[in-house]
């Protein structure tokens, strides 16, 4: 009678090698899936931040109001800052607010003042922004920031209107454009000023 001796050493080694190969392939597949998931989640967060930026910009532009008086502008742009005077009307607050978009160290920041119930309270702060648009203002708080933006441009769009004997340029809207460090193309968003078309 032949006794049952079990597996030979070579058979056991071949089985271990096959199991190791299957384990490595499984690990690489899982590792690749986890890396892909992280990259996709990072892109989703970037897209959410970009959408938030566009939403802020659209809301700010829609709230753009006339200047504090007929001689005062309602927006000012410098080399690195863009300022606008916004009218706020909500359940919580009603009045005027200064908004600034600035870039420093590859980071875009949206700054906002508190809501001022009267234009008189806001006048000094706004006059400082108009006189020196590239200087910071201490009364503003960061409401949003986004890394990876190297530059920004703002372009006002006007339409000439002829009345009785004068030619008047009327602001139709503003085009904002941001350059991301990691992408070759600029992100551009335009908005129309209410009641201008």
Secondary structure, DSSP 8 states (H G I E B T S, - for coil): --------HHHHHHHHHHHHHHHHHHHHHHHHHHHHHHHHHHHHHHHHHHHHHHHHHHHHHHTB---SSTTS-SEEE-SSEEEEEEEEESSS-EEEEEEEEEEETTEEEEEE---BSSHHHHHHHHHHHHH-TTS--TT-EEEEEEESEEEEEEEEEEEEEEETTEEEEEEEEEEEEEEETT-SSEEEEEEE-TT--
